[in-house]
Amino acid sequence: MYQSPNDFDFEANDDLNNDSSNQELTDENNFNNLSTKSLVQRKKQLEKLFIYLIGFGVGLGLVLALLLMIVLNRFGLTKKPYEIESQPQQTETLELDGV
């Protein structure tokens, strides 16, 4: 079975804790340096994205609903039972020749 290179030794001097990319993610200075202008800009972008996704979902749902109604009407599945025309059943009569 695979075992990690550090043999599950979780010490403070572990290589994973000293990784520069992890330090950047947890560095508090990065979070404090965000300007209010960039935060407002990000919020507006997320709001636009949210509105586009809602619009796409509603539009796709509308198209699918219309296609479904067209298919149901073509096959006659939207008619009420008393509106369905019953086709006359054919009865076969056997004619015997020579009898």
C-alpha positions in Angstrom: 0.0 0.0 0.0 1.1 3.5 -0.6 2.7 5.3 2.3 3.6 9.0 2.3 7.3 9.9 2.2 7.1 11.4 5.7 6.0 8.1 7.2 3.0 9.9 8.8 5.3 11.9 11.0 3.4 15.2 11.5 5.9 17.5 13.2 6.1 21.3 13.0 9.2 21.0 10.8 7.3 19.0 8.2 8.0 19.8 4.5 4.3 20.3 3.9 4.1 23.1 6.5 7.1 24.9 5.1 5.8 25.0 1.5 5.8 28.5 0.1 2.4 28.0 -1.7 0.8 27.0 1.6 2.3 30.0 3.3 0.8 32.3 0.7 -2.6 30.9 1.2 -2.5 31.3 5.0 -0.6 34.5 5.2 -2.8 37.1 6.9 -1.1 40.0 5.1 -2.6 38.8 1.8 -6.1 39.1 3.2 -5.5 42.5 4.8 -4.1 43.9 1.5 -7.3 43.5 -0.4 -8.6 46.9 -1.4 -12.3 47.8 -1.1 -12.3 48.7 -4.8 -11.2 45.1 -5.8 -13.7 43.6 -3.4 -16.6 45.7 -4.9 -15.4 44.7 -8.4 -15.3 41.0 -7.5 -18.8 41.3 -5.9 -20.2 42.9 -9.1 -18.6 40.2 -11.3 -20.1 37.4 -9.1 -23.5 39.1 -9.2 -23.3 39.2 -13.0 -22.3 35.6 -13.2 -25.1 34.6 -10.9 -27.6 36.5 -13.0 -26.3 34.9 -16.2 -26.5 31.5 -14.7 -30.1 32.1 -13.6 -31.0 33.4 -17.0 -29.4 30.4 -18.7 -31.3 28.0 -16.5 -34.6 29.7 -17.1 -34.0 29.9 -20.8 -33.0 26.3 -21.0 -36.0 25.2 -19.0 -38.3 27.2 -21.2 -36.9 25.7 -24.4 -37.2 22.2 -23.0 -40.7 22.8 -21.8 -41.7 24.0 -25.3 -40.1 21.0 -27.0 -41.9 18.7 -24.6 -45.2 20.2 -25.3 -44.7 19.9 -29.0 -43.8 16.2 -28.7 -46.7 15.5 -26.4 -49.1 17.2 -28.8 -47.8 15.4 -31.8 -48.3 12.0 -30.2 -51.7 13.0 -28.9 -50.8 12.6 -25.3 -52.4 15.9 -24.2 -55.9 15.0 -25.2 -58.6 14.0 -22.7 -59.9 10.4 -23.0 -63.3 11.5 -24.4 -61.5 13.5 -27.1 -59.6 10.6 -28.5 -61.2 9.2 -31.6 -61.6 5.5 -31.4 -60.7 3.7 -34.6 -63.2 1.1 -35.7 -62.0 -2.4 -35.1 -61.9 -4.5 -38.2 -63.6 -7.8 -38.1 -62.4 -10.4 -40.5 -64.9 -12.6 -42.1 -63.8 -15.8 -43.5 -65.3 -16.8 -46.8 -65.1 -20.4 -47.6 -64.7 -21.1 -51.3 -66.5 -24.2 -52.7 -68.7 -24.9 -49.7 
